Amino acid sequence: MKFLIVKNITREGPGLLEELLDSYNFGYDIVDLDKGESFPDPSDYSAVIVMGGPDSANDTTPKMREELKRIKEATDAKIPYLGVCLGMQTLVKANGGEVYRNDIKEVGWRDPEGIYLVVDLTDRGTSDPLFAGITSPLNIFHLHGETVRLTRGMRLLATGKYCKNQIVKIGDNAYGIQGHFELTPHMFDEWRTQDPDLTPLDQEALQADYARLRKKYEATGTQILKNFLRIAKLID
């Protein structure tokens, strides 16, 4: 069995996750919906990871309708799922929640007041296995303008100042993370020079913040991803 990694836009790949899977010699397929590739049947995989992108989970395009359908199939079958940014919003939407415009766009390393963006684990988050060995608050990189409204059965694992619902859980093994913990240096350089929300920002400041936070940021991201592999019962 292999991992399924779904890209919603070519430049938003698995990053640290791909490096981790390679280190364990796990097989995986990367599907790029931005190139017209199809979201395959999730039952053929041991876990499903859906990355970010510029689409909205509210879109009525054939691409989004298929994506929501496949994600619901994965969660109904209790296949371990990890959604990042748009992958978090599609998880919530596919399972009966709502996606709507956030009051502000969260973009980059800092909030509108110039303070580093962080998420704070809730009591449920602190005790959840996804965050074993991790101390709250967590520095995070953001690139989104929408947020989610949860159903009663969804659990909130982390909150933010400008966007409350940051990390959510559905069932025993489906997780959605609004921000990005997966960035590598190559991805960061590609995003900041290509993404229309990042290119207007002060590029020297973006790079300086990344250099300052990188060691802690990568350690946190790698630990979260390792914990997800444990939840999926793929490593001890």
Protein Blocks (a to p, Z undefined) as FASTA:
>chain_A
ZZddddfbfklcnklmmmmmmmnopacddddfknopacddfklpcbdcddddfbdfkbcc
fklmmmmmmmmmmmmnopacddehjlmmmmmmmnopacdddfbdcehjbdfkopacdddd
dfklmmpmklgoiacddddddddfbdcdddfkbccfbdcfklmblbccehjlbccdfbac
kbcfklmmmmmmmmmklmmpcfklmmmmmmmmmmmmmmmmmmmmmmmmmmnopaZZ
